[in-house]
Amino acid sequence: MKHFLGLVIILSILSACRKESLDSKTSRCQNAAYPYERTSEVHLVSATVRAAVMNNQPINEYWIYPSDSRQVGPLTPCNLPIEFQKDSLKVKISGYMLSFPGMEYMDLTAFPFEVTEIQLAK
């Protein structure tokens, strides 16, 4: 009986220490309103960071405009690093296009985007 109890305790400890892996489709940019899912990936696309404007007033948000807008964009990044939040900054960017339920019925100006890599353009 002692061996059985010891085995149960060891198994309980090991199962409690298990690390959960993130689903590769689940974005790190989650919020309560929209459960984002990764849909496609872009890799080192040339782009320009621009301050977003609403009703001719700047807002505290930055959008990314890819050089080839036929391929992707404009994008609204959920996790743009502060050091890249500068108007007219030329960058190369990688990341995931994001979607959420009902998105196909919305008239979006820019598409949700999760940044995985960003660097200054040369």
C-alpha positions as CSV (number, residue, x, y, z in Angstrom):
1,M,0.0,0.0,0.0
2,K,2.9,2.4,0.8
3,H,4.3,1.8,-2.7
4,F,1.0,2.5,-4.3
5,L,0.5,5.7,-2.3
6,G,4.1,6.8,-3.2
7,L,3.4,6.1,-6.9
8,V,0.2,8.2,-6.8
9,I,2.0,11.1,-5.2
10,I,4.9,11.0,-7.8
11,L,2.4,10.9,-10.7
12,S,0.5,13.8,-9.2
13,I,3.6,15.9,-8.9
14,L,4.8,15.1,-12.5
15,S,1.4,15.8,-14.1
16,A,1.2,19.1,-12.2
17,C,4.6,20.2,-13.6
18,R,3.7,19.6,-17.2
19,K,4.2,22.6,-19.4
20,E,1.3,23.6,-21.7
21,S,2.3,24.3,-25.3
22,L,0.5,27.1,-27.2
23,D,-1.5,26.1,-30.2
24,S,0.4,27.4,-33.2
25,K,-2.8,28.9,-34.6
26,T,-3.6,30.9,-31.4
27,S,-2.2,34.4,-31.5
28,R,-0.4,36.0,-28.5
29,C,-2.6,39.1,-29.2
30,Q,-5.7,38.0,-27.6
31,N,-8.4,40.2,-26.1
32,A,-11.9,39.5,-24.7
33,A,-13.8,41.0,-27.6
34,Y,-12.0,39.1,-30.4
35,P,-10.4,35.6,-30.1
36,Y,-7.7,36.1,-32.8
37,E,-6.5,33.2,-34.8
38,R,-3.4,33.2,-37.1
39,T,-4.3,32.8,-40.7
40,S,-1.2,33.5,-42.8
41,E,2.4,34.5,-42.4
42,V,4.4,37.3,-44.0
43,H,8.2,37.3,-43.9
44,L,10.4,40.4,-44.0
45,V,8.1,42.6,-46.0
46,S,9.2,46.1,-46.7
47,A,6.8,48.6,-45.1
48,T,6.3,52.0,-43.6
49,V,5.0,52.6,-40.1
50,R,2.5,55.5,-40.0
51,A,0.6,57.2,-37.2
52,A,-3.1,56.4,-37.5
53,V,-5.4,59.4,-38.0
54,M,-9.2,59.5,-37.3
55,N,-11.3,62.5,-38.2
56,N,-8.1,64.4,-39.0
57,Q,-6.8,63.8,-35.5
58,P,-3.8,61.6,-34.7
59,I,-4.7,58.7,-32.3
60,N,-2.3,56.7,-30.2
61,E,-2.0,53.9,-32.7
62,Y,0.4,53.0,-35.5
63,W,-0.4,51.2,-38.7
64,I,1.9,49.4,-41.1
65,Y,1.7,50.0,-44.8
66,P,3.5,47.4,-46.8
67,S,5.3,48.7,-49.9
68,D,3.4,46.2,-52.1
69,S,-0.1,46.8,-50.8
70,R,-1.5,44.4,-53.4
71,Q,0.1,41.6,-51.4
72,V,-0.8,42.6,-47.9
73,G,-2.1,45.5,-45.8
74,P,-2.6,48.1,-44.4
75,L,-2.1,46.3,-41.1
76,T,-2.9,47.2,-37.5
77,P,-0.3,45.6,-35.3
78,C,-1.4,44.4,-31.9
79,N,2.2,44.3,-30.5
80,L,4.3,46.9,-32.3
81,P,7.4,47.6,-30.1
82,I,7.5,51.1,-28.7
83,E,10.8,51.9,-30.4
84,F,9.2,51.3,-33.8
85,Q,6.2,53.6,-33.1
86,K,7.4,56.5,-35.2
87,D,5.6,58.1,-38.1
88,S,7.1,57.4,-41.6
89,L,9.6,54.8,-40.3
90,K,10.8,52.4,-43.0
91,V,11.0,48.8,-41.7
92,K,11.1,45.1,-42.7
93,I,8.5,43.2,-40.9
94,S,7.5,39.5,-40.3
95,G,4.4,38.2,-38.6
96,Y,0.9,36.7,-38.8
97,M,-2.3,38.0,-40.4
98,L,-5.0,37.5,-37.8
99,S,-8.7,36.8,-38.1
100,F,-11.6,36.4,-35.7
101,P,-15.2,35.1,-36.0
102,G,-17.4,37.5,-38.0
103,M,-14.4,39.4,-39.5
104,E,-15.5,38.6,-43.0
105,Y,-18.7,40.7,-42.4
106,M,-16.9,43.8,-41.2
107,D,-15.7,46.7,-43.2
108,L,-12.1,46.9,-41.9
109,T,-9.7,49.7,-42.8
110,A,-6.7,47.8,-41.7
111,F,-6.2,44.1,-40.9
112,P,-5.2,42.8,-37.5
113,F,-1.5,41.7,-37.4
114,E,0.8,40.1,-34.9
115,V,4.5,41.2,-35.2
116,T,7.0,38.4,-34.8
117,E,10.1,40.2,-36.1
118,I,10.8,43.8,-37.1
119,Q,13.9,45.7,-38.1
120,L,14.9,49.0,-39.6
121,A,15.0,49.0,-43.4
122,K,18.4,49.6,-45.0
